[in-house]
Amino acid sequence: MALVQCNNPHPCIRLLLPLLAATAVAAGASPEIDDLYALSKLKSSLLTGSAGNSTSLADWDITSSSTATSPPWQHCNFSGVTCDASSRVVAINLTGVPLYGGVLPSAVSLLDALSSLTVASCFLLGPIPASLASMPLLRHLNLSHNNISGFFPYGPPAPYFPSAEVIDVYCNNLTGPLPPFGRSLTRLRHLNLGGNYFSGSIPEEYGDIKRLEFLWLCGNWLSGRVPPSLSRLKRLKVMNLGYGNSFDGGIPSEFGELEALVDLEMALCHLTGPIPPELGHLTRLEILYLYSNNLGGEIPAELGSLKNLTYLDLSFNELTGKIPASFAGLSRLRLLQLFANELQGVIPKFVGELPQLEILQAWQNNLTGELPANLGKNGRLLTLDVTDNHLTGAIPPHLCSGRRLQSLILMWNKLSGPIPEDLGNCKTLTRVRLNNNFLSRSIPAGFLDLPKNTMLDLSHNLLSGELPDVTPSAGLSFLSVASNSLSGAVPPEIGHLKKLSTLNFSANELTASVPRELSHCESLTVLDLSRNQLTGEIPKEITNLKVLTTLNLSRNRISGELPLEIREMISLGVLDVSYNNLSGRVSVSQLQGVFVLSDASDFEGNPGLCVEHVTAASCYRLQRSLARCDKPRMLLWLVPSVSTVAVAMAVFLGVRWREAAKRRPASWKMTRFHNLDLEMDDVLGSLREENVVGRGGAGTVYRCATRGGSEVAVKRLPGPGRRRDHGFRAEVATLGGVRHRNIVRLLGFASGAEGNLLLYEFMPAGSLGGVLHGDNGALLGWHTRHRVATEAARALCYLHHECLPRILHRDVKSSNILLDAAMEAHVADFGLAKFLSRGASGSGTGAVAAEECVSAIAGTYGYIAPEYAYTLRVDEKTDVYSFGVVLLELVTGRRPLGDFGDEIDLVHWARSAVPTPSDTTAVLAVADPRLPREPADLIARLFRVGTSCVREDSQARPTMREVVHVLSSFVPVAEPASSTSAPPL
């Protein structure tokens, strides 16, 4: 009876159980005990490094299953384990179980009845055990979405994966050449080796895997020519070879023989040459993605034979000619993307009659004529973007007939006539850009009031009449009607728009005063009412806008005094009140905030306004000195002075003319990843010294104002231009497609003989490094630092684990973490070090501090992982190390280099100062002296995460996914009022 109740054997007995199981195996014990022993080894290895996660595999109670009273089939009740009728383990599925740092052991091959092994999304490390290849019954192997490294096992003993039907190792860190699979894998149907770091060429033998139906090799570092032998895979339905590979040559014409193919994806892999007309033979094809390559020539008319085609994307190539008339037969087409090519002619009328069409994007081509009148009449249209063409005529009236339209982007064309009234009732719209056309008449009622619409840009048209009503239901965050002929007052109801960040009503005929209700737009960062006929005074309430960065009221008829409270607007960086009727005096003692950043041009044209030490000729002392001047003596020096100035101006203008000739817009080509309301001459005009906002080894950054009143950051990369570097173009296009809240958006790029320019969204608060190590470092409290660290970690986690292909940052540092007006972190310059290593001849303009010297390959000194010195390889763990340095910066307030002598950096100093990272007292002793030592638990947490990221052994470092988990799991209490944290800078 006691034996039956003995559920907790003596510890010594528990220790002997695995040994007894092993002895039983050696003695020819039952297969069930063999499986139990294998499961015990599997659990032990999978839980390596997961001691903190006690719930993983908690019901795999190997001890109780080994007792004499346990039924031989009890292990069949383990979670994720499936047995057959004889209690043999035939399947294991641990998808999503958090096995941080676990390793798949060789002992798994002892499960000789196993037919299916799925350990996906489990955070596994280590290599794939070679013994898997010899498992006789293994049909299904799925190890996808882990951090498994090393080579894919291949070789003796034979046979090799004799029963395999599915092999899926997608999204890991596997390296080396692709395994030379061939005709020996007679049962293989599904092969997914994508999302790794395999290199070399695609083996010709892959064409001999006769039963293959699914082949993914995308997102690797493959090169060479695409083998025509793949055309022998007559059962193949899905093939994806793109997204990061770099092939030579073009698409084999033999691929037209893959008659079973349903999905062909060869995007972003440097293909050249024409699109083979033989692809028109793939009559079952539903998906054809060839975007972001260097394909040229005309679109083959034969593609019109693909009657099942549903998704077609040929964007970002060099295609010419017209949209084929044969496309009229593509009745199932839902997505048609042809943007960023060199297409000509009209958009055929039949495009408006395609019954299933949902998305049409043909921006940045040379298309002419009118938009098809029936476009949208099918009731399915979601997105229409034909920006930057030469289209004329009216906007079609049926675009939102199905009440599904979300994105309407028609800017930079020659469209005319009114905006269709029906669009004012299109409640599904989320983004509307009709700017830079010749649209006329009034804005439709309800157009400013759409609940889901966040952006409305109607600037640079011929619109007239008054602005329509606005209600609290409107969801706008960007509203521009600049450069039209609108009249009437600025509607006070604009104050209802709590999410509005940009408001640009400039260059119209608006009258009355600036409504004080605008102060209720609590998210407003840009307010431009310039070049109107506004009167009255500047409402004092405007100074309550806490995140306003730009205020432009110039060229109106505003009177009264300038509210001195403007100087207390911490975020305000641009103030222009020139050419009004302002009066009053701003004394030297009152020169604070934006007054210090402004110059005379921001106040000129106001005869009664004196801003001491800023305005040049309007203050009283200057007027008195001019009045005392002796006129005859004035003439004696005035005449020769004018002559001298004239000569100097002639020389100056000659030099400027020659410089401008070098920067003619015609010599540059701009590619937009987002719809930008600026032209090349706007960008080139911003490349002046007074617009420099940052310098570094990755280039010089300039502030550039768009025509809509917003700002972008222009980064000029060092070295010569890469206009013909198609690899650069395609890879930058990849970066332009990245979407994450905490990543600085790459808006576009421009290439010319003189260099390359990247266009980013502008971050007004500057870089984390600049704030942290500057005079305002003490304003970054501990909770703010924790939040910034978490946001940056999420961005890197997204690049490493969620992008396809995965993206390495290669240059993580505090100066590449930028802060917006709300002090939210945005990671910048991801992937740039890869481009800079390809022949950039310089390290930027101006002196660069030691910690800002970019390595020729990857990284910045002080942030580079130690293993890089002898491996010359970068991977996710290289980024993790660099991020750890940033965390140590945040905790200590010290720079990575320069504070510790020539031979010591921040990492080594921190290790010596705090030998035991768990010693909170020691951590607090090295914490930033500008801040209090509370909350101690938060400071210690940041330091410990930082030290774990900078471990010498790269495999011992956490992944960014784990870093996010640790940082996010700490929920600090609200920051006390006495803290030194401040409102957004």
Secondary structure, 3 states (H helix, E strand, C coil): CHHHHCCCCCHHHHHHHHHHHHHHHHCCCCHHHHHHHHHHHHHHHHCCCCCCCCCCCCCCCHHHHCCCCCCCCHHHHCCCEEECCCCCEEEEECCCCCCCCCECCHHHHHCCCCCEEECCCCCCECCCCHHHHHCCCCCEEECCCCCCEEECCCCCCCCCCCCCCEEECCCCEEECECCCCCCCCCCCCEEECCCCCCEECCCHHHHHCCCCCEEECCCCEECCECCHHHHHCCCCCEEECCCCCCCECCCCHHHHHCCCCCEEECCCCCCEEECCHHHHHCCCCCEEECCCCEEEEECCHHHHHCCCCCEEECCCCEEECCCCHHHHHCCCCCEEECCCCCCEEECCHHHHHCCCCCEEECCCCEEEEECCCCCCCCCCCCEEECCCCEEECCCCCCCCCCCCCCEEECCCCCCEECCCHHHHHCCCCCEEECCCCEEEECCCCCCCCCCCCCEEECCCCEEEEECCCCCCCCCCCEEECCCCEEEEECCHHHHHCCCCCEEECCCCEEECECCHHHHHCCCCCEEECCCCCCECECCHHHHHCCCCCEEECCCCCCEEECCHHHHHCCCCCEEECCCCEEEEEECHHHCCCHHHHCCHHHCCCCCEEEECCCCCCCCHHHHHHHHCCCHHHHHHHHHHHHHHHHHHHHHHHHHHHHHHHHCCHHHEEEEECCCCCCCHHHHHHCCCHHHEEEEECCEEEEEEECCCCCEEEEEECCCCCCCCCHHHHHHHHHHHCCCCCCECCEEEEEEECCEEEEEEECCCCCEHHHHHCCCCHHHCCHHHHHHHHHHHHHHHHHHHHCCCCCCCCCCCCHHHEEECCCCCEEECCCCHHHHHCCCCCCCCCCCCCHHHCECCCCCECCCCCCCHHHHCCCCHHHHHHHHHHHHHHHHHCCCCCCCCCCCCCHHHHHHHHCCCCCCHHHHHHHCCCCCCCCCHHHHHHHHHHHHHHCCCCHHHCCCHHHHHHHHHHCCCCCCCCCCCCCCCC
